[in-house]
Amino acid sequence: MLANDLFQQATDYFTDAWQRSVLYADVMRQRGNQYRAHMQEKTPHVLSVPFEFVMDGRDLPDPVNYGLCRILPEPGMVIDPKKRPFVVVDPRAGHGPGIGGFKAESEIGVAMRAGHPCYFIGFLPDPVPGQTVFDVVRAEAAFLRKVIALQPQAEGRPVVIGNCQAGWQVLMTAALYPELFGPIIVAGAPVSYWAGWRGQNPMRYTGGMLGGTWLAALTSDLGAGKFDGAWLVQNFENLNPANTLWSKQHHLYAQIDTEVKRYLGFEKYWGGYVYLTEEEIQFIVDNLFVGNRLATAGIVTDEGVRIDLRNIRSPIVVFCSRGDNITPPPQALGWIPDLYQADEEIYAHNQTIIYAVHDSIGHLGIFVSGKVAAKEHQEFAANVDLIDILPSGIYEAVIHDKDDNTLNPDLAFGNYVLSFQRRHLDDVRRIVDNNPEDDWKFAAVDNVSRLNLGLYRSFVQPWVKAWATPARAGALAARHPLRVSYEMSSDENPWARDVARQAEWVRAERKPVSADNLFWQWQEAASAAIESALDTWRDVRDQAIEQTFMQVYGSPWMQAVFGQGVARDAHPRPHPGTSAEHRRMVREQVESLCRQMSEGGVNEAIVRSIVYISRHVGSFDERSFNMARRLRRAHALSDMPLPDFKRMVRKQGFLVLIDTPQALDTLPDLLAGVDNAGRQRAFDFIESFIKAAIQVEDDVAESLQVIAERFGVVGSKS
């Protein structure tokens, strides 16, 4: 390279670098101003869709800082009042509300484009003094009753989406008020907090490394009864230091001409810190983060009712990702093997659980990624009625692209085909990959936490509470490092005005450098090296944390003093499904259903036959369901209400699962009053349903022939 050329490239690069530095500083100024304006709003949120306020949680008998909003359709958007409403519940985990409607390609946007009425449950930054998690649960139930009253024509209960923290809270509500819920979608929601993969999920060790939950109590006391959500956001930031300390800011600096809008939009959400009451945060850290009691039916409400997720009667869709470092798949799915010991227990409880594990999307991407919204959320919204009538059991949601080989593509919505493939508890266990030895260590943490919290409350808390007046608490919150980072760059800083003037001049004289500039390439190489170094430091730090945790809480002395005892034939993680009363209930329910094998008519015979054949197929497909919709009125299935149809499908599915031979042998009993023509129409319906989604091969053809013989009709000719 000639010296003159090198000199020119250097001149071009450093001119560009200086301009980018000025523009970057101005974006930080805008970020600070945006933060100040956002936090001064009466109801700060980041919803990008119009809405109207419907119900205020502060007016309830147990007041809370939550509220219910109705999302208003945009021009040209057609909403069908007969379609079941969607209710999106936003997480209150440090940030403000709105992430579920942050972009047009969001959970709210997808549901409304599918024609569903949509509602949103959000919250104010400051909680009502003394409000509890149970108060919020009761408020959510009240909001759902209001939604049901506002949508009297809806064919089915509301679909409820709970993101992150809102996910476990929605599950608690559904366990206490199952009659209010249609299908439940929990996205990136941690439920089993002890679960995780060795070497990958260090956040689960935090409680042990801090000596339990006493620090949450101290932080709440320093906040004069309020816990500052900025500390939760700080924990999220610490998970990925490369992104926090470098990558996010460097990407803005390097792409300053195109990334400003996206960056400021995200920072409006990320910096919208909210508070929790001391009662709420202490319940969360004691019972969830450290105690892991939700996943094992160990929580009892303030009214004396045990919260058991097995009481939920609606299908539960669990959406998680291997790329999520806040809620990894083991924490999203671990509650299933925590609660159930065998597939038969899931059938006996009449539960349908569907899971979808994304390969790479991050935590927030589960809620706001355009790619996810256009695929997973779109398919869930389009097929919610299919989800609601799936027979009990575990399924994996599998989404395939349409191509030239797709059978009957017109029967599938959009560009994808959704199927629910039958899975078993062992499939979930392989994903969760629980290490029983780790459970003994987490059990010791729980006991250590109780001791330390008791010591803090007895000897330290009175002094802290006496010192932490509201004025002092406010001053401490204002000096939180994350808040200071916003405030110091706003227009309140006298230097910021000079930055704004310089940035205006730079935009007029902007000279971006080309990507083939040698110095630009060195800049990007240096950035990649910094990221790699920070990632290495993170890995070393996380390894050290994990090893320290394992050595400290796995030591014989710690286990002897704070463990669950020396008998290892027990288990530190209780399984509520193993009691004698529960086993008797399962046995009696199975026996009762077996006595109902011959009860029903042609509708029951059709559904039972489809479930039997689908066992060989291994899945339920949206194309078959949409074919059934087309054929339903023209053939044997009557136009019964969806709740009745759902109960029938679940019952017939259970009968096939518990005693397949008897379920087949009693099919003629169900058809006793049907003539030959009616039987043939019913069989033709079954055959059309199956062939809508699959090419009929030997096993399926044989199953169809078995059904034809039981129906006493001519079987398939293809």
PAKOL-245526 format. One record per residue: residue in three letters; x, y, z of N, C-alpha, C in turn. Coordinates in steps of 0.1 Angstrom, whole numbers, plus 5000, padded with zeros to 4 digits. Layout:
<rs>
AlaXYZXYZXYZ...
</rs>
This chain:
<rs>
Met500949885000500050005000500950125000Leu500650224991501450344990501150435003Ala502250505006502150595018501050695017Asn500850755005499850845003498450785005Asp498250665000497050595002496750565017Leu497750525024497650495038497350625046Phe497950735042497750855049496250905047Gln495750885034494350925031493450835039Gln493650705040492850625047492750655062Ala493950695067494050735081493250865083Thr493450965074492651085075491151065075Asp490750985065489350955064488750885077Tyr489550785082489050715094488950805106Phe490050875109490050955121488951075120Thr488751125108487651215107486351155110Asp486151035105484850955107484750925122Ala485850875128485850835142485550955151Trp486051075148485751185156484251225155Gln483751215143482351255141481451155148Arg481851025147481050925154481050945169Ser482150985174482251015188481351125193Val481251225185480351335188478951295187Leu478551215177477251175175476851075186Tyr477850985190477550895201477250965214Ala478051075217477851145229476451215228Asp476051255216474651315215473551215217Val473751085213472850985215472650955230Met473850965237473750945252473051055258Arg473151175253472351295258470851265255Gln470551225243469151195241468651085250Arg469450985252469050875261468750925275Gly469551015280469351065293468051155294Asn467851235283466651315283465351225282Gln465551125274464351025272464050955285Tyr465150925293464950855306464150945315Arg464651075316463951165325462551195321Ala462251205308460851235304460051105307His460550995304459850865306459450845321Met460350875330460150845344459250955350Gln459051065343458151165348456651145343Glu456451045334455151015329454350955341Lys453050975340452150925351452050775350Thr451950715338451950575336453050535325Pro454350535328455350505318455250365313His455250355300455250225293455950235280Val456050125273456650125260455750055249Leu454550045252453549995242453550075230Ser453650015218453650085206452250085199Val451250035206449850025200448950105209Pro447850165202446850235210446050155219Phe445650205230444850135240443950225248Glu443050165255442150235265442150165278Phe442150245289442150195302440850135306Val440750015311439549945314439249925329Met440349895337440149855351441449895359Asp441249955370442349995379442449905391Gly443549835392443749745403443749815417Arg443949945417443950015430442550035436Asp441550005428440150005432439649875438Leu440449775437440049645442440149635457Pro439449535463439449525478440849505483Asp441749435476443149425480443849505469Pro444049635470444549715460446049685455Val446249695442447549675437447849775426Asn449049785422449449885412449349835398Tyr448549735395448249685382447049745376Gly446949735363445749775356445449695343Leu444249695338443849625326443549725315Cys444149705304443849785292443349705280Arg442549765272442049705260442849765248Ile443449675240444249725229443249755218Leu443449875212442549925201443049885188Pro442249835179442649795166443149915157Glu444149895150444650005141443750005128Pro443750115120442950125108443150005099Gly442049945095442049835086442149695093Met442349695106442449575113441049525117Val440649405114439349345117439449255129Ile438649285139438649205151437249125151Asp437348995153436148915154435748885168Pro434648945172434248925187433948785191Lys433748695181433548555184434848475188Lys435948535183437248475187437648505201Arg438248405207438548425222439648535223Pro439548615233440448725235441848675240Phe442848755237444148735242444448835253Val445048785264445448875275446948865277Val447748965274449148965276449549025289Val450248955298450649005311452149025310Asp452549155313453949185312454749155325Pro456049135324456849095336457149225344Arg457049205357457549315366458749265373Ala459849265366461149215371462249315370Gly461849445373462849555373462549655363His461949615352461649705341460149745341Gly459749855334458449885333457649805323Pro456349835321455549745312455649785298Gly455149685289455049715275455849625266Ile456749535271457549465262456749365253Gly455549325258454749235249454149305238Gly454149445238453649525227454649625222Phe455949595224457049685221457149715207Lys456849615198457049625184455749585177Ala455549625165454349575157454449425156Glu455649365154455849215154455949165168Ser454949175175454949135189453849035192Glu453748995205452648905208451348965206Ile451249095210449949165208449649185193Gly450649225186450449245171450049125164Val450649015167450348885161448848845164Ala448448855177447148815181446048895174Met446349025173445349115167445249095152Arg446349075145446349045131445548915128Ala445548825138444748705136443348725139Gly442948845143441448875145441048865159His441948845169441448825183441448955190Pro440348985198440449095207441649075217Cys442249185220443449175228443449275240Tyr443949225251443949305264445449295269Phe445749395278447049405283446949435298Ile447749355306447849385320449249445323Gly449249565327450449635330450449685345Phe451449775348451549825362452249955362Leu452050025374452750155376454050135383Pro454950235382456350215388456250185403Asp455350245410455350235425454250145429Pro454550045438453449955442452650025453Val451449965455450650005467451349955479Pro451550045489452249995501451549875507Gly452449765510451949645516451349545506Gln451249575493450649475484451549355484Thr450949235482451649105482451449035468Val452248935466452148855454450648795453Phe450148755464448748695464447748805461Asp447948935465447049045461447149055445Val448249045440448449055425447748945418Val447848825424447148705418445648725418Arg445148775429443648805430443248905420Ala444149005418443849115408443849055394Glu444748975391444748905377443448835375Ala442948765385441748695384440548785382Ala440548905389439549005387439549055372Phe440749085367440949135354440349035343Leu440648905346440148805336438648795336Arg438048815348436548815349436048935341Lys436749045342436249155334436449135319Val437449075315437649045300436548955296Ile436248845303435248755300433848825299Ala433648915308432348995307432349085295Leu433449135291433549235279433449155266Gln433649025266433648945253432648835254Pro431348865256430348765258430148665246Gln430548715234430348625222431548535220Ala432648545228433848475225433548325227Glu434048245218433948095219435148035226Gly435148055239436247995248436748105257Arg437448055267438048145277439248215271Pro439748325278440848395272442148315271Val442948345261444248295260445148395268Val445948345278446748435286448148405284Ile448948515280450348505278451048575289Gly451948495296452748555307454248545303Asn454848665303456248675299457148675311Cys458248595312459248605322458548595336Gln458748695345458148685358456648675358Ala456048735348454548725347454148575344Gly455048495338454648355335454348275348Trp455248285358455048205370453848265377Gln453648395376452548455383451248415377Val451148405364449948355357449648215360Leu450748125361450547985365449947975379Met450348065388449848065402448348095401Thr448048205393446648245392445748135386Ala446248065376445547955369445347835378Ala446347815387446147705397445047725407Leu444847855410443847895420442447925414Tyr442447965401441248005394441247945380Pro441247805379441347745366440147775357Glu439047805362437847825354437947955346Leu438848035348438948165341439848155329Phe440548045327441648045317441247955305Gly441648005293441847925281443247885281Pro443847855269445247815268446147925274Ile447247875281448247955287449547945280Ile450148055276451448055270452448125280Val453448055284454448115293455748125285Ala456248245283457348265275458548315283Gly459648235283460848265290460548275305Ala459648195310459248205324459948105333Pro460748145343461448055352460447995362Val460347865364459447805374460247715383Ser461147645377461947545385463347605387Tyr463547675398464747755400466047685404Trp465947565408467147485411467747425399Ala466947415388467347345376468347435368Gly469147365360470147425352471147335347Trp471947375337472947285332474347335338Arg475047235343476447265348477247335337Gly477947435342478847515333478147615324Gln476747635325476047725316475147825323Asn474647785335473647875341474047915355Pro474948015356475448055369474448135378Met473448185372472548275379471848195391Arg471648065389470947985399471847975412Tyr473148005411473947995423473948125431Thr473348235426473448365433472948355447Gly471848295450471348285464472348225473Gly472948115469473948055477475148135479Met475648205469476848285470476648405479Leu475448445480475148565489474648525503Gly474648395505474248345519472748345521Gly471948345510470548345511469848475508Thr468748495513467848605509467948725519Trp468848725528468848835538469248965530Leu469948955519470349085512469149145506Ala468149065501466949125496466249205507Ala466149145519465549215530466249345534Leu467649345534468449465536468149575526Thr468049535513467849625502466449685504Ser465449605507464149665509464049755521Asp464749725532464849815543465549945540Leu466549935532467250065528466350145519Gly465450085512464450155504463150195511Ala463250185525462050225533460850145529Gly461050015527459849925524459649895510Lys460549955501460449925487461749865482Phe461649775473462849715466462949775453Asp464149825450464449895438464749795427Gly463849795416464049695405465349715397Ala466049835399467249855392468349745396Trp468149695408469149595413468849465405Leu467649435402467349315393467949335379Val467849455374468349475361469849465361Gln470449515372471949505374472349355373Asn471549275379471949125379471849075364Phe470849115357470849075343472049125335Glu472449255338473549315331474849235334Asn474949185346476249115350476348985343Leu475248925338475348795332476248795319Asn476248905312476948915299477749045299Pro478949045306479749165307480149215293Ala480449125284480849175270479849265264Asn478549225265477549305259477249425267Thr477349415280477049535289478149635288Leu479349595289480449685290481049735276Trp480749655266481349685253480449675241Ser479949555238479349525225478149615222Lys477249635232476049715229476449855225Gln477349915233477750055230478650065217His479549965215480349975203479449955190His478449875191477649855179476949985176Leu476450065186475950195183476950285178Tyr478150295184479250375179479650345165Ala479750215161480150175148479050205137Gln477850195141476650205132475850325136Ile476450435139475850555145474850615135Asp474950595122474050655112472750575111Thr472750455115471550375113470850315126Glu471650315137471150235149470550325160Val470450455158470050545169468550515173Lys467650495163466250475167466050345174Arg466750235169466550105176467150115190Tyr468350175191469050185204468150255214Leu467650375211466850455220465550385223Gly464950315214463750245216463950145227Phe465050065226465349965236465650025249Glu466450125249466850195262465750255270Lys464650295262463450345269462850235278Tyr462850115273462350005281463349965292Trp464649945288465649885297465849985309Gly465650105307465950205318464750245326Gly463550175323462350215330462150135343Tyr462950165353463050085365461750105373Val461350005379460150005388460449945402Tyr459549955411459749905425458849785428Leu459249705438458349605444458349635458Thr457249585465457149605480458149505486Glu458449525498459349435505458649295507Glu457349295508456549175509456649095496Glu456649155485456649085472458049025470Ile459149105471460449055468460848945478Gln460448965490460848855500460148725497Phe458848735493458148615489458848545477Ile459248625467459848575455461148505458Val462048575465463348515467463348395477Asp462448405487462348295496461648165490Asn460548185483459748075478460148025464Leu460748115456461048075443462548065441Phe463248175441464748175438465448075447Val465248075459465947985469465147865473Gly463847885476463047775481462547675470Asn462447725458461947635446460647575450Arg459747645456458547575462457347575452Leu457347665442456247665432456247535424Ala457447495420457547375412457147245419Thr457047255432456847125440455547145449Ala454647235445453447255453453647285467Gly454647365470455047395484454547535489Ile453847605481453447745485451947735489Val451647805501450347815506449947955507Thr448847995501448448135501448048195515Asp447848325516447548385528446148345533Glu445348275524444048225527444048075530Gly445248015531445447875535445247775523Val445347825511445147735499446447695493Arg446747575491447947525485447947555470Ile449047615464449147635450449747515444Asp448947435436449447315430449147335415Leu450247335407450047365393449347245386Arg449147135393448447025387446947055386Asn446547165393445047205393444747275380Ile445747315372445447395360444747295350Arg443647345344442947265335443047305321Ser443747415318443947465305445247415299Pro445347405286446647365280447747475284Ile448947425287450047515290451147505279Val451447615273452447615262453647685268Val454747615269456047665275456947695263Phe457347815262458247865251459547915257Cys460647845254461847885259462947865249Ser464247905252465347905243466647855249Arg467447785241468747745246469647875246Gly469347975240470148095240469748195251Asp468848155259468348245270469148215283Asn469948315287470848295299470148335312Ile468848385311468148425322467148315326Thr466448255316465548145319465848035309Pro466947955312467247845303466147735303Pro466147655293465147545293464947465305Pro466047425313465747345325464847425335Gln465047555336464147625346462747655340Ala462647655327461247675321460547535321Leu461247425320460547295319460647205331Gly461547235340461847145352460747125361Trp459747205361458547185370457747065365Ile457847025353457046915348457546785355Pro458846745354459246625362459246645377Asp459246775381459146795396457746755401Leu456746785393455346755397454946615394Tyr455346555383454846435378455946325378Gln455646205382456546095382456346005370Ala455146005364454845915352453845985343Asp453845945331452946005321451445985325Glu451245875332449845845336449345945346Glu450146005354449746115363449246235355Ile449946265344449546375336448146355330Tyr447946225325446646195320445546195330Ala445946145342444946145353444446285357His445446385356445046525360444546595348Asn444346525336443746585325444546715320Gln445846705321446646825317447246805304Thr447346915296448046915283449147015284Ile450346965282451547055283452247045270Ile452547165264453247175251454447255253Tyr455547215248456847295249457447315235Ala458047425234458847465222460147525226Val461247465222462647505226463347565214His463547695214464247765203465747745205Asp466447735194467847705194468747825199Ser468347945196469348055198468848185203Ile467548215203467048345206467348375220Gly467648505223467848545237466648575245His466748605257465648615266464548715261Leu464948845259464048945254463548915240Gly464348845232463948815219462748715218Ile462548645229461348555230460048635229Phe460148765234458948845235458848945223Val459948995218459949105209460549075195Ser461248965193461948935181460948925169Gly461148995158460248985147460248845141Lys461348785141461448645136460548545144Val460648565157459848475166458448505165Ala458048635164456648675163456048625150Ala456848625139456348585126456248435125Lys456848365134456848215133456148155145Glu456848145157456248075168454948145173His454948275176453748335182452648345171Gln453048355159452048355148451248225148Glu452048115148451447975148450647945160Phe451147985172450347965184449048045183Ala449048165178447848245178446848185168Ala447348145156446448085146445847955149Asn446447885159446047745162445647725176Val445147835182444847825196443647735199Asp442747725190441647625192442147485191Leu443047455182443647325182444347295195Ile445147385200445847375213444847345224Asp443647405224442647395234442047255235Ile442047185224441347055224442246935223Leu443546955224444446845224444246755235Pro444246625233444146525244445246555255Ser445046505267446046525277447346455274Gly448446515280449746455277450746565274Ile451946525271453046615267453246615252Tyr453446735247453646755232454846845230Glu455446825219456446925214455846995202Ala455847135202455447205191456547215181Val456247165169457347155158456747235146Ile457547335142457147425131458047395119His457447365107458247345095457847455085Asp458847485077458547575065457747505055Lys456847575048456147515037457147505025Asp456947405017457747395005456947314995Asp457547284984456847214973456347074977Asn456947014987456546884991455446885002Thr455047005007454047005018452746965013Leu452146865020450846815017449746915021Asn448846945012447747035014448147165021Pro449047235015449547365021448447465024Asp447347465016446247555018445647545032Leu445847425038445247405051446047455063Ala447247505060448147565070448247715069Phe448247775081448247925081449647975078Gly449748085070450948155068451948065060Asn453248085063454348025056454847895063Tyr454147855074454647745082453547645084Val453947525089453047425093453347385107Leu452347385116452547355130452047215133Ser452747135140452347015144452646995159Phe451846915166452146885180452446735181Gln453746715184454246575184454246515198Arg453646395200453546335213454946315219Arg455046355231456346335239455946275252His457046235260456846175273457746245283Leu457446205296458246275307459746245305Asp460146135300461546105298462146205288Asp461346245278461846345268462146485275Val461246515284461446645292462646625301Arg462746515308463946485317465246505310Arg465346455297466546465290466946615287Ile465946695285466246845283466646905296Val465846875307466246935320467546885325Asp467746755323469046695327469446725341Asn468546705350468746735364469746645371Asn470646705379471646635387471146625401Pro470746505405470146485419471146535430Glu472446525428473346565438473346715440Asp473046795429472946935430471746975440Asp470746895439469546935447469846935462Trp470746845467471146845481471846975484Lys472647035475473347155477472347275478Phe471347275469470347385469469547375481Ala469247255486468447235498469247295510Ala470547275510471347335521471347495520Val471347545508471247695506469947745513Asp468847675510467547715516467647715531Asn468247625537468347625552469247725557Val470447745550471347855554470647995553Ser469848005542469048135540468148165551Arg467448065556466448085567467248135579Leu468348065582469148105594469648245593Asn470248285581470848415580469748525580Leu468548495574467448585574466948615588Gly466848505596466448515610467448605618Leu468748575616469748655623469648805619Tyr469448835606469348975601468149035607Arg467048975607465849035612465849055627Ser466648975634466748985649467649095653Phe468849105647469949185652470249305643Val469849305631470249415622469149505617Gln468049435613466949505607466349625615Pro466149615628465649725635466549855633Trp467849835633468749955631468650015617Val468549925607468449975593467150045591Lys466049985596464750055594464650185601Ala465350195613465350325620466150435612Trp467150395605467950485597467350525584Ala466650425577466250445563464850515563Thr464950645564463750725562463350735547Pro462150775543461850785529462750875522Ala463150985528464051085521465451015518Arg465950945528467250875526467150765515Ala466050695516465750585506465750645492Gly465050755490464950825477466350865472Ala467150925481468450965478469350845473Leu469250735480470050615476469550565463Ala468250565460467750515447468250605436Ala468250735438468750825428470250805425Arg470950755434472450735432472750595428His471750515424472050385419472850395406Pro473950325404474850335392474050335379Leu473050255378472350255365471550385362Arg470950435373470250565371471250675369Val472350675376473350785374473850785359Ser473950665353474450665340473550735330Tyr472250735333471350805324471350955328Glu471250985341471151125345472351205341Met473551155342474751235340474951285326Ser474251215316474351255302473251335297Ser472251365305471051435300471351585300Asp470451665296470651815295470751875308Glu470551805319470851855333472351875334Asn473151805327474651825327474951945318Pro475652045323475952165314476752135302Trp477552025302478351995290477451935279Ala476251885282475451825272475051925261Arg474852055265474352155255475452175244Asp476652175248477752185238477752065229Val477551945235477451825227476351835216Ala475251885220474151895211474451995199Arg475152105202475552195191476552135182Gln477552065188478551995179477951885170Ala477051815176476351705169475551765157Glu474951875159474251935148475151975136Trp476252025140477252065129477851935122Val478051835130478651705125477651645115Arg476451645118475451585109475451655095Ala475651785096475651855083476951825075Glu478051795082479351765075479751615075Arg478751525078479051385080479751325068Lys480951255071481751185061482051045066Pro481050945065481350815070482450745061Val483150665068484250595062483750465056Ser484450415045483950285039484450165047Ala483750055045484049935053485449875049Asp485949905037487249845033488449935038Asn488150035046489250115051490050035061Leu491350035060492249955068492049985083Phe491950105086491850145100490450105106Trp489450115097488150055102488149915105Gln488849835096489049695099489849665111Trp490849745114491549735127490649755139Gln489749865137488849895148487949775151Glu487349715140486449595142487249475148Ala488449455144489249345149489549365164Ala489849495167490149525182488849505190Ser487649545184486449525191486149375194Ala486349295183486149155185487149095196Ala488349145196489349095206488849135220Ile488349255222487849295235486649215239Glu485749185230484549095233485048965237Ser486048905230486548775233487148775247Ala487948875250488548885263487448895275Leu486448975272485448985282484648855284Asp484448785273483748655273484548555281Thr485848555279486748465286486748495301Trp486748625304486648665318485348615324Arg484248635317482948585322482948435324Asp483548355315483548215316484448175328Val485548235330486348205342485648245355Arg484948355355484248405367483148305370Asp482348265359481248175362481748035366Gln482847995361483447865365483747865380Ala484447975384484847995397483647995407Ile482548065403481348065411480747935412Glu480647855401480047725402480947635411Gln482247635409483047545417483047585432Thr483047715435482947755449481647705455Phe480547725447479247685452479147535455Met479647455446479647315447480547265459Gln481647325461482547285472482047325485Val481447445486481047495499479747425503Tyr478747415495477447355499477447205497Gly478447155490478547005490479546945500Ser480147025508481046975518480346895529Pro480946795534480246705544479746785556Trp480646895560480246975572478947055569Met478947115557477747195554476547105552Gln476646995546475546895545475046845558Ala476046825567475646765580474846865589Val475246995587474647105596473347155589Phe473447185576472347245569471647165558Gly472147045556471446955546470146895551Gln469746805544468446735547468646605555Gly469746595561470046475568470946375561Val471346275567472346185561471746075552Ala470446055554469745945546469545985532Arg470245925522470145965509469145875501Asp468345795508467245735501466045825500Ala466045945507465046045505465446135493His464746245491465146335481464846475486Pro465746575484465546705490464546785482Arg464146745470463146805462461846725463Pro460846765471459646685473458846675460His458246555458457446525447455946505452Pro455146605450453746595456452946485450Gly453346425439452546325433452746185439Thr453546165449453846035455453046005467Ser452146085472451346055484450345945482Ala450045875492449045765491447645815486Glu447345935491446045995487446046025472His447146075467447146105453447145975444Arg447845875448447745755441446345695441Arg445745705452444345655453443445735444Met443645865443442845945435443045915420Val444245885416444545855402443845715399Arg444045625408443445485406441945495404Glu441245575413439845585413439345655400Gln440045755396439745825384439845735371Val440845655371441045565360439945465360Glu439645405371438545305372437245365368Ser436945485372435645555369435545575354Leu436645615347436645635333436445505325Cys437145405330437045275323435545225323Arg434845255333433445215333432545295323Gln433145405317432445485308432745455293Met433445345291433945315277432845305267Ser431645255271430545235262429545355261Glu429845465268428945575269429245675258Gly428245715251428445815240427845775227Gly428145845216427545815203428545825192Val428145865180428945875169430045975170Asn429846085177430846185179432046135187Glu431646065198432646005206433445895198Ala432745815190433445715182434445775172Ile434045885166434945955156436246005164Val435946075175437146135182438046025187Arg437445915193438245805198439045745187Ser438545725175439245665164440345755159Ile440145885159441145975154442345975164Val442045975177443145965187443845835186Tyr443145725183443845595182444845595170Ile444345645159445245655147446345755148Ser446045865155447145965157448245915166Arg447945815174449045755182450145695173His449745635162450645585153451345695145Val450645795142451145915135452145985144Gly451845995157452746055167452546205168Ser451546265161451346405162449946445158Phe449546575162448346635157448846755149Asp448246775137448746875127447646975125Glu448047105123447047205121446247185108Arg446847115098446147085086444946985088Ser445146885096444046795100442946875107Phe443346965116442347035124441547125115Asn442247195105441547285096440647205087Met441047085083440246995075438946965082Ala439146935095437946895104437047015105Arg437547135105436647255105435747255093Arg436447225081435647235069434647125068Leu434947005073434046885072433046875083Arg433246945094432546925106431046925104Arg430547035097429047045096428546955085Ala429346915075428846835064428846685068His429546655079429646505082429146485096Ala429646385103429046335115429146425127Leu430246505129430346585141429346695141Ser428646705152427646815154428346945158Asp427647055157428247185160428047205175Met428747125183428647145198429447255202Pro429147315214430047425219431447375221Leu432447465220433847425221434147365235Pro433647425246434047355259433547215260Asp432347185254431847045254432746955245Phe433047015234433846935224435246905231Lys435847005238437146995244437046885255Arg435946875263435846775273435746635267Met435046635256434846505249436246455243Val436946545237438246505231439146455242Arg439246525253440146485264439746345270Lys438446335272437946205277438246085268Gln437946105255438245995246439745965245Gly440546075245441946055244442445975256Phe441946005268442345935280441945785279Leu440745765274440345625274441145535264Val441645595253442545525244443845495251Leu444345595259445645585265445645475276Ile444545465284444645375295444245235292Asp443445215281443145075278442745075263Thr443745065254443445075240442644955235Pro442844835238442044725233440544745237Gln440244785249438844795253438244915246Ala439045025244438545145237438145105223Leu438845015216438544975203437344885203Asp437344785212436244685213434844745216Thr434844865222433544925226433145025215Leu433845045205433445135194432045095188Pro431844965186430444925181429344965190Asp429644975203428545015213428245155211Leu429245245207428945385205428145405192Leu428245305183427545325170426245245169Ala425745195180424645105180423445165173Gly423145295174421945355169422245415155Val423345395149423745465136423645365125Asp422945405114422745315102424045305094Asn424045215084425345195076425745325069Ala424845395064425245525057425945625067Gly425345635079425945715089427245675093Arg427445545094428745495098429845515087Gln429345505075430345535064430745675063Arg429745765065430045915066431045945077Ala430845875088431745905100433145855096Phe433245735090434545685087435245775076Asp434445815066435045905056435546035063Phe434846085073435346205080436746175086Ile436846055093438046015100439246005090Glu438945945078439945925068440446065062Ser439446155060439846285055440646365065Phe440346345077441046415088442546365088Ile442746235087444146185088444946215076Lys444246205064445046225051445346375049Ala444746465056444946605054446446645057Ala447046565066448446605071449446505067Ile449146385064450146275062449946195050Gln450946145045450846035034450545905042Val449545835038449145715045450045605042Glu450745555052451745435050451145315058Asp452045215059451545085064450845095078Asp451545155088450945155101449645235102Val449545345095448345425095447245355087Ala447645295076446645225068446045105076Glu446945035083446444925091445544975102Ser445845095108444945145119443645185113Leu443645245101442345285094441545165092Gln442145055088441444925085440844875098Val441544885109441044845122439744915126Ile439845055123438645135126437445095117Ala437845075104436745035095436044905099Glu436844815104436244685108435344715120Arg435744795130434944825142433644905138Phe433744985127432645065122431744975114Gly432244865109431444775100431244845086Val432244905081432144975068433344935059Val433244975047434344955037435545045040Gly436744985041437845065045438445145033Ser439545205036440245295026440645215014Lys440545265002440945204990442345254986Ser442845354992444145404988445245354997
</rs>
